[in-house]
């Protein structure tokens, strides 16, 4: 297994805990960034377009259906990690302009020094709270917003609400695309509620995951995709592309998605003001 002196072999302290880069014997070009011991990002050092995490493969399939490469995109990433998806977008669409928001400034500095990430203006990393930084972006300034933020094994509640989703819609250009990574466990209560929440803002919504995950058999990731453009998410070509992934995924939309969401409630910001 090759050695690499760009990063230490032991965990490094960061503002939110620890970060560590590890290799595996059967993946000589691949490295995984662990944050607090949990896999956060996987990078292929030789091929930026190779995405190991299945939900990122699913997101890429939606991006390609939305606007085929090499067309440039303006992308906002809420949650940066090692910027694996941003790195892949840049490799496939080199004229793209991307902004990644990362809460932990020490982690942002480390991944810049450890990995060959695109430089500004191709990829800017902004340190700050994802919701706060989203609120500072101009109206109609992005083609795509990606939400991939976790505290432990779930997305912080303030990033799952209708109010947050409305702010995403504000930042997107007309017909823009919202992609959100929702991790959930049986019976997928959060994922169903997130579908209802996103559908309260966007006209067209889809959920994407492995069939076993959508049936609520285990913990895993559900990708939510949303847009106000009618021809993106109901494309047979997108459904085929998702079924053709190394781990086939299923696209839920229309009446099938409505059945999945059922009567799940729309999530809203919690009013934390003192009550009389």
Secondary structure as UniProt FT lines:
FT   TURN            5..6
FT   STRAND          12..14
FT   TURN            15..16
FT   STRAND          17..24
FT   TURN            25..26
FT   STRAND          27..35
FT   TURN            36..37
FT   STRAND          38..44
FT   TURN            48..49
FT   HELIX           54..66
FT   TURN            69..70
FT   STRAND          74..78
FT   TURN            81..82
FT   HELIX           84..92
FT   TURN            94..95
FT   STRAND          97..102
FT   HELIX           105..114
FT   TURN            120..122
FT   STRAND          123..127
FT   HELIX           130..135
FT   TURN            139..140
FT   STRAND          142..147
FT   TURN            152..153
FT   HELIX           157..159
FT   HELIX           162..171
FT   STRAND          172..184
FT   TURN            186..187
FT   HELIX           189..199
FT   TURN            200..201
FT   STRAND          204..209
FT   HELIX           211..214
FT   TURN            215..216
FT   STRAND          220..227
FT   TURN            230..231
FT   TURN            233..234
FT   HELIX           236..243
FT   STRAND          250..253
FT   HELIX           254..261
FT   TURN            262..263
//
